[in-house]
Amino acid sequence: MKISGKTQVYGILGYPVKHSLSPVFQNASFEYFSVDAVYVPFEVEPKNFNTAFLGLKALGVKGVNITLPFKERALELCDLLDEHAKQIGAVNTVKFENQIEGYNTDWIGFLKALKDLEGDIKNKKVLVLGAGGTSKAVFYALSKEGCYVYVWNRTVQKALELAERFSLHVVSNPEDVLDDVDIIVNTTSVGLSERDPHLFDYEKIRENHTVFDVIYKRTPLLEKALEKGAKAQDGLIMLLYQGIESFRIWTNMEVPLSVVKESLSSYILN
């Protein structure tokens, strides 16, 4: 990769963000199309977010992804929003042109990844665990497919607020609806650490369940699902799909999934 004064700059804005895999596959995407551009992480403390975000446009940065904890704050600073970002209430992709354009591609990443695993999900019954930032994109995607969605969250009030917005059905205990659902989706951070308490009794997962965890590692939830013979998937493919869509928004080019997957395989091996 050769960097010059003509090299376009893209990146990802979050806190923390140094662990992100996005620079790996986004730079591979630029190389695949021979685009003179580089994608870098911008780690910004929350108190400095507004200054940093608006400063990117002044510096001539072409576009960024937005990750935790800034997706809702970025939405407020954009001049233009696509319909999906408006409905979800969060922005994860920004394009800097004459105005600041905000988009949400998380819902596309989730939907494509889930369909890869499950196939047709029209009118399926789904239990979503969690009501945080990522869950909004999940609820939006499921609503577009006509799914009947249950939501469980430790803070019931947050679940109730989203229930009205996305036509969800709040449950006080995930186990109450396990026998009724086809798909289980974890949008919480539970599972990042092996010491995390289980969200429910994972022994109650059945072979005919499909389990999707947005965390991109094999969590105890996924381990138990696979042990039970259920279909299970972590969030890595979701990450790649949403990144492919972000890349398309910035460049009008669609990189093949195989290219971004290969870039991560090479990175992990090295």
LOVOKOL-408612 format. One line per 8 residues: their letters; for each residue z, x, y of N, C-alpha, C. Coordinates in Angstrom, 1 decimal. Example, Ala and Ser with C-alpha at 12.3 -4.5 7.8 and 13.67 -1.06 7.14 Angstrom:
2
AS	7.8:13.2:-5.7:7.8:12.3:-4.5:7.8:13.2:-3.3  7.1:12.8:-2.2:7.1:13.7:-1.1:7.9:12.9:0.0
END
This chain:
270
MKISGKTQ	0.0:0.8:-1.2:0.0:0.0:0.0:0.0:0.9:1.2  -1.0:0.7:2.1:-1.1:1.4:3.4:-0.7:0.5:4.5  0.3:1.0:5.3:0.8:0.3:6.5:0.2:0.9:7.7  -0.3:0.0:8.6:-0.9:0.5:9.9:-0.5:-0.5:11.0  -0.9:-0.2:12.2:-0.6:-1.1:13.3:-1.3:-2.5:13.1  -2.3:-2.6:12.2:-3.0:-3.9:11.9:-2.3:-4.7:10.8  -1.4:-4.1:10.1:-0.8:-4.8:9.0:0.0:-6.0:9.4  -0.3:-7.1:8.8:0.4:-8.4:9.1:1.8:-8.4:8.4
VYGILGYP	2.8:-8.9:9.1:4.1:-9.0:8.5:4.5:-10.4:8.2  5.0:-10.5:6.9:5.6:-11.7:6.4:7.0:-11.4:5.9  7.8:-12.4:5.5:9.1:-12.0:4.9:9.9:-13.2:4.5  11.1:-13.0:4.1:12.0:-14.0:3.7:13.3:-13.8:4.5  13.8:-14.9:5.1:15.0:-14.9:5.9:16.1:-15.6:5.2  17.3:-14.9:5.1:18.4:-15.5:4.4:19.6:-14.7:4.5  20.7:-15.1:3.9:22.0:-14.3:3.9:22.8:-14.8:2.7  23.0:-13.9:1.7:22.3:-12.6:1.5:20.9:-12.8:1.0
VKHSLSPV	20.1:-11.7:1.1:18.7:-11.9:0.7:18.1:-10.6:0.0  18.9:-9.5:0.0:18.4:-8.3:-0.5:18.1:-8.3:-2.0  18.7:-9.3:-2.7:18.4:-9.5:-4.2:17.1:-10.3:-4.4  16.5:-10.8:-3.4:15.4:-11.7:-3.6:14.2:-11.1:-4.4  13.6:-11.9:-5.3:12.4:-11.4:-6.0:11.1:-11.7:-5.2  11.2:-12.5:-4.1:10.0:-12.9:-3.4:9.2:-11.8:-2.9  9.8:-10.7:-2.4:9.0:-9.6:-1.9:8.1:-9.0:-3.0  8.6:-9.0:-4.3:7.9:-8.4:-5.4:6.6:-9.2:-5.6
FQNASFEY	6.7:-10.5:-5.8:5.5:-11.2:-6.1:4.6:-11.6:-4.9  5.2:-11.7:-3.7:4.4:-12.0:-2.6:3.5:-10.7:-2.2  4.1:-9.5:-2.3:3.3:-8.3:-2.0:2.2:-8.1:-3.1  2.5:-8.5:-4.3:1.5:-8.5:-5.4:0.4:-9.4:-5.1  0.7:-10.6:-4.4:-0.3:-11.5:-4.1:-1.2:-11.0:-3.0  -0.6:-10.3:-2.0:-1.5:-9.7:-0.9:-2.4:-8.6:-1.5  -1.8:-7.8:-2.4:-2.6:-6.8:-3.0:-3.8:-7.4:-3.9  -3.5:-8.5:-4.6:-4.5:-9.1:-5.4:-5.7:-9.5:-4.6
FSVDAVYV	-5.5:-10.0:-3.4:-6.6:-10.5:-2.5:-7.0:-9.4:-1.5  -6.4:-8.2:-1.6:-6.7:-7.1:-0.7:-6.5:-7.5:0.8  -5.4:-8.2:1.0:-5.0:-8.6:2.4:-4.1:-7.5:2.9  -4.4:-7.1:4.2:-3.6:-6.0:4.8:-2.3:-6.7:5.4  -1.3:-6.8:4.5:-0.1:-7.5:4.9:1.0:-7.0:4.1  2.2:-7.1:4.6:3.4:-6.7:3.8:4.5:-7.9:4.0  5.3:-8.0:2.9:6.3:-9.1:2.9:7.7:-8.4:2.6  8.6:-8.6:3.6:9.9:-7.9:3.5:11.1:-8.9:3.7
PFEVEPKN	12.2:-8.5:3.2:13.4:-9.3:3.4:14.0:-9.1:4.8  14.5:-10.2:5.4:15.2:-10.1:6.7:16.6:-10.7:6.4  17.6:-9.9:6.2:18.9:-10.4:6.0:19.6:-10.6:7.3  20.0:-11.8:7.6:20.5:-12.2:9.0:21.8:-12.9:8.8  22.9:-12.5:9.5:24.1:-13.2:9.5:24.0:-14.5:10.1  24.6:-15.5:9.6:24.5:-16.9:10.2:24.7:-17.0:11.7  25.6:-16.2:12.3:25.8:-16.3:13.7:24.6:-15.8:14.5  23.7:-15.0:13.9:22.5:-14.5:14.6:21.2:-15.2:14.2
FNTAFLGL	21.3:-16.3:13.4:20.1:-16.9:12.9:19.1:-17.4:14.0  19.6:-18.1:14.9:18.7:-18.7:15.9:17.9:-17.6:16.7  18.7:-16.5:17.1:18.0:-15.4:17.8:17.0:-14.7:16.9  17.4:-14.5:15.7:16.5:-13.8:14.7:15.2:-14.6:14.4  15.4:-15.9:14.2:14.3:-16.8:13.8:13.3:-16.9:15.0  13.8:-17.1:16.2:12.8:-17.2:17.3:12.2:-15.9:17.7  13.0:-14.8:17.4:12.5:-13.5:17.6:11.3:-13.1:16.8  11.3:-13.6:15.6:10.2:-13.3:14.6:8.8:-13.7:15.3
KALGVKGV	8.7:-14.8:15.9:7.5:-15.2:16.5:7.1:-14.2:17.7  8.1:-13.9:18.4:7.9:-12.9:19.6:7.4:-11.6:19.1  7.9:-11.2:17.9:7.5:-9.9:17.3:6.1:-9.9:16.6  5.5:-11.1:16.5:4.2:-11.2:15.9:4.2:-11.4:14.3  5.4:-11.7:13.8:5.5:-12.0:12.3:4.7:-13.2:12.1  3.9:-13.2:11.0:3.0:-14.3:10.7:3.6:-15.5:10.0  4.6:-15.2:9.1:5.2:-16.3:8.4:6.4:-15.8:7.6  7.3:-16.7:7.3:8.4:-16.4:6.5:8.8:-17.5:5.5
NITLPFKE	9.5:-17.1:4.5:10.2:-18.1:3.7:11.6:-18.2:4.2  12.3:-19.3:4.1:13.6:-19.5:4.5:14.4:-19.8:3.3  15.5:-19.1:3.1:16.4:-19.4:1.9:17.8:-19.6:2.4  18.7:-19.8:1.5:20.1:-20.1:1.8:20.7:-19.1:2.8  21.5:-19.5:3.8:21.9:-20.9:4.0:21.2:-21.6:5.2  19.9:-21.3:5.4:19.3:-21.6:6.7:18.2:-22.7:6.6  18.0:-23.4:5.5:16.9:-24.3:5.4:17.0:-25.5:6.4  18.2:-26.0:6.5:18.3:-27.1:7.5:18.3:-26.6:8.9
RALELCDL	18.8:-25.5:9.2:18.8:-24.9:10.6:17.4:-24.6:11.0  16.6:-24.1:10.1:15.2:-23.8:10.4:14.4:-25.0:10.8  14.7:-26.1:10.2:14.0:-27.4:10.5:14.2:-27.7:11.9  15.4:-27.5:12.4:15.7:-27.9:13.8:14.9:-27.1:14.8  14.5:-25.9:14.4:13.9:-24.9:15.4:12.4:-24.9:15.3  11.8:-25.7:14.4:10.3:-25.8:14.3:9.7:-26.7:15.3  8.5:-26.4:15.8:7.8:-27.3:16.7:7.1:-28.4:16.0  6.6:-28.1:14.8:5.8:-29.0:14.0:6.4:-29.0:12.6
LDEHAKQI	6.5:-30.2:12.0:7.0:-30.3:10.6:6.0:-31.1:9.8  5.7:-30.6:8.5:4.9:-31.4:7.6:5.7:-32.6:7.1  5.1:-33.6:6.6:5.8:-34.8:6.2:6.8:-34.5:5.1  6.6:-33.6:4.2:7.5:-33.3:3.1:8.8:-32.7:3.7  8.7:-31.8:4.6:9.9:-31.2:5.2:10.7:-32.3:6.0  10.0:-33.2:6.6:10.7:-34.3:7.3:11.5:-35.1:6.4  10.8:-35.5:5.3:11.5:-36.4:4.3:12.6:-35.7:3.6  12.5:-34.4:3.3:13.5:-33.7:2.6:14.6:-33.3:3.5
GAVNTVKF	14.3:-33.0:4.7:15.3:-32.6:5.7:15.6:-31.1:5.6  14.6:-30.3:5.1:14.8:-28.9:5.0:13.5:-28.2:5.0  13.5:-26.9:5.6:12.3:-26.1:5.6:12.5:-24.8:4.9  11.5:-24.5:4.0:11.6:-23.2:3.3:10.4:-22.3:3.5  9.4:-22.8:4.3:8.2:-22.0:4.6:7.9:-22.2:6.1  7.7:-21.2:6.8:7.4:-21.2:8.2:6.1:-20.4:8.5  5.2:-21.0:9.3:4.0:-20.3:9.8:4.1:-20.2:11.3  4.0:-19.0:11.8:4.0:-18.8:13.2:2.6:-18.7:13.8
ENQIEGYN	2.2:-19.7:14.5:0.9:-19.7:15.2:1.2:-19.9:16.7  0.4:-20.7:17.4:0.8:-21.1:18.7:2.1:-21.8:18.8  2.4:-22.6:17.8:3.7:-23.2:17.6:4.3:-22.8:16.3  5.6:-23.1:16.1:6.2:-22.8:14.9:6.1:-24.0:13.9  5.4:-23.8:12.8:5.1:-24.8:11.8:6.1:-24.7:10.7  6.8:-25.8:10.3:7.7:-25.8:9.2:7.2:-26.7:8.0  7.4:-26.1:6.8:6.9:-26.8:5.6:8.0:-26.7:4.6  7.9:-27.5:3.5:8.8:-27.4:2.4:7.9:-27.4:1.1
TDWIGFLK	8.1:-26.3:0.4:7.3:-26.1:-0.9:8.2:-26.1:-2.1  9.6:-26.2:-1.9:10.5:-26.2:-3.0:10.2:-27.4:-3.9  9.9:-28.5:-3.4:9.7:-29.7:-4.2:8.5:-29.5:-5.1  7.4:-28.9:-4.6:6.2:-28.6:-5.4:6.6:-27.6:-6.5  7.3:-26.6:-6.2:7.7:-25.6:-7.2:8.5:-26.3:-8.3  9.5:-27.1:-7.9:10.3:-27.8:-8.9:9.4:-28.7:-9.8  8.6:-29.5:-9.2:7.8:-30.5:-9.9:6.8:-29.8:-10.9  6.1:-28.8:-10.4:5.2:-28.1:-11.3:5.9:-27.5:-12.5
ALKDLEGD	7.1:-26.8:-12.2:7.8:-26.2:-13.3:8.4:-27.2:-14.3  8.9:-28.3:-13.8:9.4:-29.3:-14.7:8.3:-29.9:-15.5  7.1:-30.2:-14.9:6.0:-30.7:-15.7:5.5:-29.7:-16.7  5.5:-28.4:-16.4:5.2:-27.4:-17.4:6.0:-27.6:-18.7  7.3:-27.9:-18.4:8.3:-28.0:-19.5:8.2:-29.3:-20.2  8.1:-30.4:-19.4:8.3:-31.7:-20.0:7.0:-32.5:-20.1  6.0:-32.1:-19.4:4.8:-33.0:-19.4:4.9:-34.1:-18.4  4.4:-35.2:-18.7:4.5:-36.4:-17.8:6.0:-36.8:-17.6
IKNKKVLV	6.4:-36.9:-16.4:7.8:-37.4:-16.1:7.9:-38.7:-15.4  6.7:-39.4:-15.3:6.7:-40.7:-14.7:7.8:-41.6:-15.3  8.6:-42.2:-14.4:9.6:-43.2:-14.8:10.7:-42.7:-15.8  10.8:-41.4:-15.9:11.9:-40.8:-16.8:13.2:-41.0:-16.1  14.3:-41.0:-16.9:15.6:-41.1:-16.4:16.2:-39.7:-16.3  16.7:-39.3:-15.1:17.1:-38.0:-14.8:18.6:-37.9:-14.3  19.3:-37.0:-14.8:20.7:-36.7:-14.2:20.6:-35.4:-13.4  20.9:-35.5:-12.1:20.9:-34.3:-11.3:22.3:-33.9:-11.0
LGAGGTSK	22.7:-32.7:-11.2:24.0:-32.2:-11.0:24.0:-31.4:-9.6  24.7:-31.9:-8.7:24.8:-31.2:-7.4:24.1:-32.0:-6.3  24.5:-31.9:-5.0:24.0:-32.6:-3.9:23.8:-31.6:-2.7  23.5:-30.3:-3.0:23.4:-29.4:-1.9:21.9:-29.3:-1.4  21.6:-28.2:-0.7:20.3:-28.0:-0.1:19.1:-28.1:-1.1  19.2:-27.5:-2.2:18.1:-27.5:-3.2:17.9:-28.9:-3.8  19.0:-29.6:-3.9:18.9:-30.9:-4.6:18.0:-31.9:-3.8  17.9:-31.7:-2.4:17.1:-32.6:-1.6:15.6:-32.5:-2.1
AVFYALSK	15.2:-31.3:-2.3:13.8:-31.1:-2.7:13.6:-31.7:-4.1  14.6:-31.6:-5.0:14.5:-32.1:-6.3:14.5:-33.6:-6.3  15.4:-34.3:-5.5:15.4:-35.7:-5.4:14.0:-36.2:-4.8  13.5:-35.5:-3.9:12.2:-35.9:-3.3:11.1:-35.9:-4.3  11.1:-34.8:-5.1:10.0:-34.7:-6.1:10.1:-35.8:-7.2  11.4:-36.0:-7.6:11.6:-37.0:-8.6:11.3:-38.4:-8.1  11.6:-38.7:-6.9:11.3:-40.0:-6.3:9.7:-40.2:-6.3  9.0:-39.2:-6.0:7.5:-39.3:-6.0:6.9:-39.6:-7.3
EGCYVYVW	7.7:-39.3:-8.4:7.3:-39.6:-9.8:7.8:-40.9:-10.3  8.6:-41.6:-9.5:9.1:-42.9:-9.9:10.3:-42.8:-10.9  11.0:-41.6:-10.9:12.1:-41.4:-11.8:13.3:-42.2:-11.4  14.1:-42.6:-12.4:15.4:-43.3:-12.2:16.4:-42.1:-12.1  17.0:-41.9:-11.0:17.8:-40.7:-10.8:19.3:-41.0:-10.6  20.1:-40.3:-11.5:21.6:-40.3:-11.4:21.9:-39.0:-10.7  23.0:-39.1:-9.8:23.4:-37.8:-9.2:25.0:-37.7:-9.4  25.4:-36.5:-9.7:26.8:-36.2:-9.8:27.1:-35.0:-8.9
NRTVQKAL	28.1:-35.1:-8.1:28.5:-34.0:-7.3:30.1:-34.0:-7.2  30.6:-32.8:-7.1:32.1:-32.7:-7.0:32.6:-33.4:-5.7  31.9:-33.2:-4.6:32.2:-34.0:-3.4:31.4:-35.3:-3.4  32.1:-36.4:-3.7:31.4:-37.6:-3.9:30.7:-38.1:-2.6  31.3:-37.8:-1.5:30.7:-38.3:-0.2:29.3:-37.7:0.0  29.1:-36.5:-0.3:27.8:-35.9:-0.2:26.8:-36.6:-1.1  27.2:-36.9:-2.3:26.3:-37.6:-3.2:26.0:-39.0:-2.7  27.0:-39.7:-2.1:26.7:-41.0:-1.5:25.8:-41.0:-0.4
ELAERFSL	25.9:-40.0:0.5:25.0:-39.8:1.6:23.5:-39.7:1.2  23.3:-38.9:0.1:21.9:-38.6:-0.3:21.5:-39.8:-1.2  22.4:-40.5:-1.8:22.0:-41.7:-2.6:21.3:-42.7:-1.8  21.8:-43.0:-0.7:21.1:-44.0:0.2:19.7:-43.5:0.6  19.6:-42.3:0.9:18.4:-41.7:1.5:17.3:-41.6:0.4  17.7:-41.3:-0.8:16.7:-41.1:-1.9:16.7:-42.1:-3.0  17.5:-43.2:-2.8:17.6:-44.3:-3.8:18.1:-43.7:-5.1  19.3:-43.1:-5.1:19.9:-42.5:-6.2:21.1:-43.3:-6.7
HVVSNPED	21.6:-43.0:-7.9:22.7:-43.8:-8.5:23.8:-42.8:-8.8  24.9:-42.9:-8.0:26.0:-41.9:-8.1:26.9:-42.2:-9.3  27.2:-41.1:-10.0:28.1:-41.2:-11.2:29.3:-40.4:-11.0  30.4:-40.8:-11.5:31.7:-40.0:-11.3:31.9:-39.0:-12.4  31.2:-39.2:-13.5:31.3:-38.2:-14.6:29.9:-38.1:-15.3  29.3:-36.9:-15.4:28.0:-36.7:-16.0:27.9:-37.3:-17.4  29.0:-37.2:-18.1:29.0:-37.6:-19.5:28.8:-39.1:-19.7  29.1:-39.8:-18.6:28.9:-41.3:-18.7:27.4:-41.7:-18.9
VLDDVDII	26.5:-40.8:-18.5:25.1:-41.2:-18.6:24.3:-40.3:-19.4  24.9:-39.4:-20.1:24.1:-38.4:-20.9:23.3:-39.1:-22.0  23.8:-40.2:-22.6:23.1:-40.9:-23.7:21.9:-41.7:-23.1  21.9:-41.8:-21.8:20.9:-42.7:-21.2:19.7:-41.9:-20.5  19.9:-40.6:-20.3:18.9:-39.8:-19.6:18.0:-39.0:-20.5  16.8:-38.7:-20.0:15.8:-37.8:-20.6:16.0:-36.4:-20.2  16.3:-36.2:-18.9:16.3:-34.9:-18.3:17.6:-34.6:-17.5  18.1:-33.4:-17.7:19.2:-32.9:-16.9:18.8:-31.8:-16.0
VNTTSVGL	19.1:-31.9:-14.7:18.8:-30.8:-13.8:20.0:-30.3:-13.1  20.3:-29.0:-13.2:21.4:-28.4:-12.4:20.9:-27.8:-11.2  21.4:-28.3:-10.0:21.0:-27.7:-8.7:22.2:-27.0:-8.1  23.3:-26.9:-8.8:24.5:-26.2:-8.3:24.4:-24.7:-8.6  25.3:-23.9:-8.1:25.4:-22.5:-8.4:26.2:-22.2:-9.6  26.7:-23.2:-10.2:27.5:-23.0:-11.5:26.7:-22.5:-12.6  27.1:-21.3:-13.1:26.3:-20.7:-14.2:25.9:-19.3:-13.7  26.0:-19.0:-12.4:25.6:-17.7:-11.9:26.6:-16.7:-12.5
SERDPHLF	27.9:-17.1:-12.7:28.9:-16.2:-13.3:29.2:-16.8:-14.7  29.4:-15.9:-15.7:29.8:-16.4:-17.0:31.2:-17.0:-17.0  31.9:-16.8:-15.9:33.3:-17.3:-15.8:33.4:-18.7:-15.2  32.2:-19.2:-14.7:32.2:-20.5:-14.1:32.6:-21.6:-15.1  33.4:-22.5:-14.7:33.7:-23.7:-15.6:32.4:-24.5:-15.8  32.4:-25.1:-17.0:31.2:-25.9:-17.3:31.2:-27.2:-16.5  30.0:-27.7:-16.2:29.9:-28.9:-15.4:30.3:-30.2:-16.2  30.1:-30.1:-17.5:30.5:-31.2:-18.4:30.6:-30.6:-19.8
DYEKIREN	30.9:-31.3:-20.8:31.0:-30.8:-22.1:29.6:-30.6:-22.7  29.1:-29.3:-22.6:27.7:-29.0:-23.0:27.5:-29.3:-24.5  28.5:-29.5:-25.3:28.3:-29.9:-26.7:27.6:-31.2:-26.8  27.7:-32.0:-25.7:27.1:-33.4:-25.8:25.6:-33.4:-25.4  25.0:-32.2:-25.2:23.6:-32.2:-25.0:22.9:-32.5:-26.3  21.8:-33.3:-26.3:21.1:-33.7:-27.5:19.8:-33.0:-27.6  19.2:-33.0:-28.8:17.9:-32.3:-29.1:16.8:-32.9:-28.2  16.9:-34.2:-27.9:15.8:-34.9:-27.2:16.0:-34.8:-25.7
HTVFDVIY	17.0:-34.0:-25.2:17.1:-33.8:-23.8:16.2:-32.7:-23.3  15.8:-32.7:-22.1:15.1:-31.6:-21.4:16.1:-31.1:-20.3  16.4:-29.8:-20.3:17.4:-29.3:-19.4:16.7:-28.2:-18.5  16.9:-28.4:-17.2:16.3:-27.5:-16.2:17.4:-27.0:-15.2  17.5:-25.7:-15.1:18.5:-25.1:-14.2:17.7:-24.3:-13.1  18.0:-24.6:-11.9:17.3:-24.0:-10.8:17.7:-22.5:-10.6  18.8:-22.1:-11.2:19.2:-20.7:-11.2:18.2:-19.9:-12.1  17.7:-18.8:-11.6:16.8:-18.1:-12.4:17.4:-17.0:-13.2
KRTPLLEK	18.2:-17.5:-14.2:18.7:-16.7:-15.3:19.1:-17.6:-16.4  19.3:-17.1:-17.6:19.8:-18.0:-18.7:21.3:-18.3:-18.5  21.6:-19.4:-18.1:23.0:-19.8:-17.8:23.6:-20.4:-19.1  24.9:-20.5:-19.2:25.6:-21.2:-20.3:25.0:-22.6:-20.6  24.7:-23.3:-19.6:24.1:-24.6:-19.7:22.8:-24.5:-20.5  21.9:-23.6:-20.2:20.6:-23.4:-20.9:20.9:-22.8:-22.3  21.8:-21.9:-22.4:22.1:-21.4:-23.7:22.5:-22.5:-24.7  23.3:-23.4:-24.3:23.8:-24.5:-25.1:22.6:-25.4:-25.4
ALEKGAKA	21.8:-25.7:-24.4:20.7:-26.6:-24.6:19.7:-26.0:-25.7  19.4:-24.8:-25.6:18.5:-24.1:-26.6:19.2:-24.1:-28.0  20.5:-23.9:-28.0:21.2:-23.9:-29.3:21.1:-25.3:-29.9  21.1:-26.4:-29.1:21.0:-27.7:-29.6:19.6:-28.2:-29.9  18.6:-27.3:-29.6:17.2:-27.6:-29.9:16.5:-28.4:-28.8  17.2:-28.4:-27.6:16.5:-29.1:-26.5:15.5:-28.2:-25.8  14.6:-28.8:-25.0:13.7:-28.0:-24.2:14.5:-27.5:-23.0  14.4:-26.3:-22.6:15.2:-25.7:-21.5:14.4:-24.7:-20.7
QDGLIMLL	14.7:-24.6:-19.4:14.0:-23.7:-18.5:14.8:-23.3:-17.3  14.8:-22.0:-17.0:15.5:-21.6:-15.8:14.6:-21.8:-14.6  15.1:-21.4:-13.4:14.4:-21.7:-12.1:13.4:-20.6:-11.7  13.1:-19.6:-12.6:12.1:-18.6:-12.1:10.7:-19.1:-11.9  10.2:-20.0:-12.8:8.9:-20.5:-12.6:8.8:-21.4:-11.3  9.9:-22.1:-11.1:10.0:-22.9:-9.8:9.8:-22.0:-8.6  10.5:-20.9:-8.6:10.5:-19.9:-7.6:9.0:-19.4:-7.4  8.3:-19.1:-8.4:7.0:-18.6:-8.4:6.0:-19.7:-7.8
YQGIESFR	6.2:-20.9:-8.3:5.3:-22.0:-7.9:5.5:-22.3:-6.4  6.7:-22.3:-5.9:6.9:-22.6:-4.5:6.4:-21.4:-3.7  6.5:-20.2:-4.2:5.9:-19.0:-3.5:4.4:-19.0:-3.4  3.8:-19.5:-4.5:2.3:-19.6:-4.5:1.9:-20.6:-3.4  2.6:-21.7:-3.3:2.3:-22.7:-2.3:2.5:-22.2:-0.9  3.6:-21.4:-0.7:3.8:-20.8:0.6:2.7:-19.8:1.0  2.3:-19.0:0.0:1.2:-18.1:0.2:-0.1:-18.8:0.6  -0.4:-20.0:0.0:-1.6:-20.8:0.3:-1.5:-21.3:1.8
IWTNMEVP	-0.3:-21.7:2.2:-0.1:-22.2:3.5:-0.4:-21.1:4.6  0.0:-19.9:4.3:-0.2:-18.8:5.2:-1.6:-18.3:5.2  -2.3:-18.3:4.0:-3.6:-17.5:3.9:-4.8:-18.4:3.5  -4.5:-19.6:3.1:-5.6:-20.5:2.5:-6.1:-19.9:1.2  -5.3:-19.1:0.5:-5.7:-18.5:-0.8:-4.7:-18.9:-1.8  -5.1:-19.2:-3.0:-4.2:-19.6:-4.1:-4.2:-18.5:-5.2  -3.1:-17.8:-5.2:-3.0:-16.7:-6.2:-2.7:-17.3:-7.6  -3.3:-16.8:-8.7:-3.0:-17.3:-10.0:-1.5:-17.1:-10.4
LSVVKESL	-1.0:-18.0:-11.1:0.4:-17.8:-11.6:0.5:-16.6:-12.5  -0.5:-16.2:-13.2:-0.4:-15.0:-14.1:-0.2:-13.8:-13.3  -0.7:-13.7:-12.1:-0.6:-12.5:-11.2:0.8:-12.3:-10.8  1.5:-13.4:-10.3:2.8:-13.3:-9.8:3.8:-13.1:-11.0  3.5:-13.7:-12.2:4.4:-13.4:-13.3:4.3:-12.0:-13.8  3.1:-11.5:-13.8:2.9:-10.1:-14.2:3.6:-9.1:-13.3  3.6:-9.4:-12.0:4.3:-8.5:-11.0:5.8:-8.5:-11.3  6.4:-9.6:-11.7:7.8:-9.6:-12.0:8.1:-8.9:-13.3
SSYILN	7.2:-9.0:-14.3:7.3:-8.4:-15.5:7.3:-6.8:-15.3  6.4:-6.4:-14.5:6.3:-4.9:-14.3:7.5:-4.4:-13.5  8.0:-5.3:-12.6:9.2:-4.9:-11.7:10.4:-4.8:-12.6  10.6:-5.7:-13.5:11.8:-5.8:-14.4:11.8:-4.6:-15.3  10.6:-4.3:-15.8:10.4:-3.1:-16.8:10.7:-1.8:-16.1  10.4:-1.7:-14.8:10.6:-0.5:-14.1:12.0:-0.4:-13.6
END
